[in-house]
Amino acid sequence: MAFAVSPAKACALRALAEGARVTLPLLADASGCALATVQALSERDGWAWAGTEAGDVAARLRAIAADLLTRMEALGRKAFEEGTKIDRTEIDGIVAIIRGLDKIGEIMRPDEAAKENQIRQDEDLAAILERIDRRIVELAKAFAVQLVAEERGLDGSGTGAARLVS
């Protein structure tokens, strides 16, 4: 069964139905109106946006990131539907904003960022120590094989010695 709904509208409607944060670009896609039209209506009528409290930095950053993701999806959808290239300048601008958000997040929530960094460092150290431990065990086994071979007077090629240790 075919529907008379554009892929952009269908995607936006689904996102709204599944609880995505309501944004101007998402409303524009869902309504089929131009983004400028939805923005003008919002400003003219003083729409009250359900959002986050000013003090909740992490939630505010997530909300902005969700807006950027919606914008990136719209760019990709437009390029796919029209068969055109994605505007590199706009992508670069979005990437710059994302980098800025990351820095703001680190500055505004230093304790959380420090914990995340420490966790990441601890995980890296654990992985390194695990590799070192495996290598020590491998070397110890090889040394044991060599010692047994020398004690038995074998040639040290490992074939007979490996059978003796195993």
SULCOR-V338536 format. One record per backbone hydrogen bond with DSSP energy under -1.0 kcal/mol. CO is the residue of the C=O (numbers start at 0). NH is the residue of the N-H. E is the energy in kcal/mol with one decimal. If there is no record, write none. Layout:
CO_NH_E + CO_NH_E
This chain:
5_9_-2.7 + 6_10_-2.5 + 7_11_-2.4 + 8_12_-3.0 + 9_13_-2.3 + 10_14_-2.4 + 11_15_-2.4 + 12_16_-2.6 + 13_17_-2.3 + 14_19_-3.0 + 15_18_-1.4 + 22_26_-2.6 + 23_27_-2.6 + 24_28_-2.4 + 25_29_-2.5 + 26_30_-2.5 + 27_31_-1.9 + 33_37_-2.1 + 34_38_-2.6 + 35_39_-2.5 + 36_40_-2.5 + 37_41_-2.4 + 38_42_-2.4 + 39_43_-3.1 + 40_44_-2.7 + 41_46_-2.0 + 52_55_-1.2 + 54_56_-1.5 + 55_59_-2.2 + 56_60_-2.8 + 57_61_-2.3 + 58_62_-2.2 + 59_63_-2.2 + 60_64_-2.6 + 61_65_-2.4 + 62_66_-1.9 + 63_67_-2.4 + 64_68_-2.5 + 65_69_-2.3 + 66_70_-2.2 + 67_71_-2.7 + 68_72_-2.6 + 69_73_-2.2 + 70_74_-2.3 + 71_75_-2.4 + 72_76_-2.8 + 73_77_-2.6 + 74_78_-2.4 + 75_79_-2.4 + 76_80_-3.1 + 77_81_-2.5 + 78_82_-1.3 + 86_90_-2.0 + 87_91_-2.7 + 88_92_-2.1 + 89_93_-2.2 + 90_94_-2.7 + 91_95_-2.3 + 92_96_-2.0 + 93_97_-2.4 + 94_98_-2.4 + 95_99_-2.1 + 96_100_-2.6 + 97_101_-2.2 + 98_102_-2.1 + 99_103_-2.6 + 100_104_-2.8 + 101_105_-2.0 + 102_106_-2.4 + 103_107_-3.2 + 104_108_-1.5 + 108_112_-2.6 + 109_113_-2.7 + 110_114_-2.2 + 111_115_-2.7 + 112_116_-2.6 + 113_117_-2.6 + 114_118_-2.8 + 115_119_-2.5 + 116_120_-2.6 + 117_121_-2.8 + 118_122_-2.5 + 119_123_-2.2 + 120_124_-2.7 + 121_125_-2.6 + 122_126_-2.1 + 123_127_-2.2 + 124_128_-2.8 + 125_129_-2.2 + 126_130_-2.0 + 127_131_-2.4 + 128_132_-2.6 + 129_133_-2.4 + 130_134_-2.3 + 131_135_-2.5 + 132_136_-2.2 + 133_137_-2.4 + 134_138_-2.7 + 135_139_-2.7 + 136_140_-2.4 + 137_141_-2.3 + 138_142_-2.6 + 139_143_-2.5 + 140_144_-2.4 + 141_145_-2.2 + 142_146_-2.8 + 143_147_-2.5 + 144_148_-2.4 + 145_149_-2.5 + 146_150_-2.6 + 147_151_-2.4 + 148_153_-2.7 + 157_161_-2.0 + 158_162_-1.1 + 159_163_-1.6 + 160_164_-1.9 + 161_165_-2.1
